[in-house]
Amino acid sequence: MQNLIDWKNSPTRKPLILEWARQVWKTYILKEFWKKYFKNMIYINFQNPSNGILELFKWTLDPKKIIKTLSLIYGEDILPQDTLLFFDEIQATPRALESLKYFCEDTPEYAVVTAWSLLGVFLHPGTSFPVGKVQTLELYPLDFEEYLWANWKKQIVDELKKDPFISLFDDSLYELFKEYLFLWWMPAVVKNWLENHLVSEVETLQEQILKDYQWDFSKYTDKSVSLRILEIFKTIAPQLGKENWKFIYNLIRTWARAREYEQAVERLVEAGLTKKVYNTDVGNKIPLRGYINMHNFKLYFLDVWLLRKLANIPYIVIQNKDQIFNEFNGMLTEQFVLQQLSQYELFYWTLWKSEVDFIMQRDNIIIPIEVKSGTNLRAKSLINFKDKYHPVVATRFSLQKTEIKDWLIEISLYKSFLFDEIINQFLNKE
């Protein structure tokens, strides 16, 4: 919301595109923005436009003519400081998307916001994107810290931000951590769970969104690509469950080759549903991204619930302290840490028989990150990395209590949202 306020008040304001995957409540937050900061709103959903709207954009791209005609259609004046023009699902109408260029150039005084789901951008592959004429803002999935806020734990979060090593709240954080692994990032599902706590309702909602995603694959891409997208989508979970050091195409089909599936992989990544983590065998050179192997990568999901659903891990396993961190090779926790550190660019490191789950560059230092299931803290690969590169600091996520052990910082999985505060405290002491 604060980003939207800053956009509204900017003297160099451009039309705004709010983007990310389905059901992160893009439309909801833009409508709340309108209610608080504008007097009126003209709302157009281009997936289901009212009579005359499509014809209007076919007829003209001139924003002054568009504004005048919309004013006549909706029966109200459209004023620069009072009216929010909201073009929802704009990717469905290429001409409307193209018009943003002219809104930027000819009528910058008008507040124009749009929203789209990233997969829908591929509906019209020949569409001209208004490069340099729009501002984009990404609405990310609900992270664990925000889930704690939803559970009225913000005061606890604030205290932990001051002192991440307080252990008083560990038990309650752990219970909410297990809930988070079962749920997902969609606010509607979290709201339903907090009000009803019915596992069956959450499962039903999750099943429906999976069907919606699969429908989107066929709706927004041609048949051959959509089939490959679906095949990849279904194989990510079993690939993560194996001890593979990279994504293996012939595990999709025995005859599958990279050149046949690369486009489908990129569609999933660009749509925000998956994240590609590249491999590196270098752990002491900056910039780290300059030393990655572009052919070796792992595919993760946008969110842990997708991995849980597609791996068919039931709620009862999530609630079992012994099972949750043993089933599926501990990949739920690795997926969880990845998305909690989504603001960073993460890679993974391999050399000979050693593999470190993630490695990242933070300013001028490189930090190796190990993720352990439960309290099993064997870390041979992390020690090999330390002996070879002598990093300033390394981190390990597990169910161990949060503490500093010389060069190694132990971070409890349910305190992952405190990563920045913990690293800062360590570096400031140095």
TAGIUR-V256527 format. One record per backbone hydrogen bond with DSSP energy under -0.5 kcal/mol. CO is the residue of the C=O (numbers start at 1). NH is the residue of the N-H. If there is no record, write none. Layout:
((CO;NH) (CO;NH))
//
This chain:
((1;5) (2;6) (3;7) (4;8) (5;9) (6;10) (7;10) (10;13) (15;135) (16;18) (16;114) (17;19) (17;137) (18;116) (19;139) (20;118) (21;24) (25;29) (26;30) (27;31) (28;32) (29;33) (30;34) (31;35) (32;36) (33;37) (34;38) (40;84) (41;43) (42;44) (42;86) (44;46) (44;88) (45;48) (50;53) (52;56) (53;57) (54;58) (55;59) (56;60) (61;63) (62;66) (63;67) (64;68) (65;69) (66;70) (67;71) (68;72) (69;73) (70;74) (71;75) (71;76) (77;79) (79;82) (79;83) (80;111) (82;39) (82;40) (83;85) (83;111) (84;42) (84;86) (85;87) (85;113) (86;44) (86;88) (87;90) (87;115) (88;46) (89;92) (90;93) (93;96) (93;97) (94;98) (95;99) (96;100) (97;100) (98;101) (98;102) (99;102) (99;103) (100;104) (101;105) (102;106) (102;107) (103;107) (107;110) (110;112) (111;85) (111;113) (112;16) (113;87) (114;18) (115;89) (115;90) (116;20) (117;120) (118;121) (119;122) (120;123) (121;124) (122;125) (124;127) (127;129) (129;131) (130;133) (133;15) (135;17) (137;19) (138;140) (143;147) (144;148) (145;149) (146;150) (147;151) (148;153) (149;152) (153;157) (154;158) (155;159) (156;160) (157;161) (158;162) (159;163) (163;166) (167;170) (169;173) (170;174) (171;175) (172;176) (173;177) (174;178) (175;179) (176;180) (177;181) (178;182) (179;183) (185;142) (186;189) (186;190) (187;191) (188;192) (189;193) (190;194) (191;195) (192;196) (192;197) (193;197) (197;199) (198;202) (199;203) (200;204) (201;205) (202;206) (203;207) (204;208) (205;209) (206;210) (207;211) (208;212) (209;213) (210;214) (211;215) (212;216) (213;217) (214;218) (215;219) (216;220) (217;221) (222;226) (223;227) (224;228) (225;229) (226;230) (227;231) (228;232) (229;233) (230;234) (231;235) (232;235) (232;236) (234;238) (235;239) (236;240) (237;241) (238;242) (239;242) (239;244) (242;244) (247;249) (248;251) (249;252) (249;253) (253;256) (257;260) (257;261) (258;261) (258;262) (261;265) (262;266) (263;267) (264;268) (265;269) (266;270) (267;271) (268;273) (268;274) (269;272) (273;302) (275;277) (275;300) (276;278) (277;298) (278;348) (279;293) (280;350) (287;290) (288;291) (289;292) (291;281) (292;294) (293;279) (293;296) (295;297) (296;279) (297;247) (298;277) (298;300) (300;275) (303;306) (303;307) (304;308) (305;309) (306;310) (307;311) (308;313) (309;312) (312;314) (314;317) (314;318) (315;319) (316;320) (317;320) (317;324) (319;321) (320;324) (321;325) (323;326) (323;327) (326;329) (327;330) (328;331) (330;333) (330;334) (331;335) (332;336) (333;337) (334;338) (335;339) (336;340) (337;341) (339;342) (341;344) (344;346) (345;361) (347;359) (348;280) (349;356) (351;354) (354;351) (356;349) (358;369) (359;347) (360;362) (360;367) (361;363) (362;365) (365;362) (366;368) (367;360) (368;395) (369;358) (370;397) (373;376) (374;399) (375;377) (379;383) (380;384) (381;385) (382;386) (383;387) (384;388) (385;389) (386;390) (393;368) (394;409) (395;370) (396;411) (397;372) (398;413) (403;405) (403;410) (404;406) (405;408) (407;394) (408;405) (408;410) (409;396) (409;411) (410;403) (411;398) (412;415) (413;416) (415;418) (416;419) (418;422) (419;423) (420;424) (421;425) (422;426) (423;427) (424;428) (425;429) (426;430))
//
